[in-house]
Amino acid sequence: MLKKWNFPDVLVNAVTHHHTFVISDSEEHYQQSMIAVTCLANFFCIKLGIGERSPRTELDLAVMPASIQLKLDEKHLERLLEGFAEAYERDKSYFI
């Protein structure tokens, strides 16, 4: 659908691989980062229970390949997750 709507390839690739975090060394750094960020956002949703039956609070984001690719430590991930949760709570009417 994204291709049909003429979204940029970098975004199409990020969305395509956000569940599997499939990247190759031949991909540009920017593309690798976009895939990692999209994948990490997916894990934030899973950990918080957004679009899930229940939150998976035990999920360790620091060991996820996307977090490692982005060089994010536990403290940074905690701050990002908190901001993500706040933004979702503030704007969730757009998603429901």
N, C-alpha and C positions, 0 to 999 in steps of 0.2 A: 504494500500500500504506500509506503514511504517513497519508493521509486516512482510509482504512478503519480504521486503528488509532487515529484521533482525535488525532493529533499536532497541535500548534498550527500555524496557518497560516504563521507566521513561519518555522518550521522546515521545513515542506513547501516553501515558496518557496525557501529557501536550498538545499535538496537538489535541487530541480528545476533551478535555474540554476547549479549549481556547475561545470558543464563550459563553459558559455557566458558566464558573468558578465554576464547581461542584467539591467540595473537601469534604472529610469526615475526621473527627477527627482521624480515625484509620489509615489514610495515614501518611507515614513518613513526617517529616518536609521538607526534601529535595524535595519530590514529590509535596507537597503543594506549595513550593516556585517556582518550575519549572512551575506548572500550572499558578500561579499568574503572573510570568514574561511573559509567552507566551500570556496570556490574556491581560496584559498591553501593550505588543507590538502590539496586534491587535487594541486596543483602540488608540494607537499612530497613527497607519495607518488611522483609521477612522477620528481622529481629524485633521490630515494633508491632508486628501483627497487622500491618496495612495490607489488605487484600488477602489475608490469610485467616484461617479459622481461629488461631490464637497466636500470641507473640512467641517467638523462639528466643527468649531472653538469654539462654545458655550459649547462643551462637557467638563464637570468638572471632570477631572481625579482624583482629590483629594477625591471625594466621592465614587469612584469605589471600590468594595470589594477587587479587586486585589491590589490596592494601599494601602488600609487599612491593608490587610494581610501582605504586605511588609513593613509597617510602613513608608511610604513615604509622606512627607508633600508637600505643594504646591510649595515651593521654590526648593526642590529637584526634583520634577516632572518636573518643568519648565526647569531645567538644563538637565535632561535626555531627554526630548522631543526635546530640541534644538540640543543636540548631535545626537539624532536619525535622525532628519531632515537633519543635515549636512552630516551624513554618507549616508543617502539615496540619497541625491543630488550628492554626490561624486561618488557613486557606482550604480546609477540607471540604467546604461546601462546593468548591469547584469540581471536586472529584466524585462526589456522591450523587 
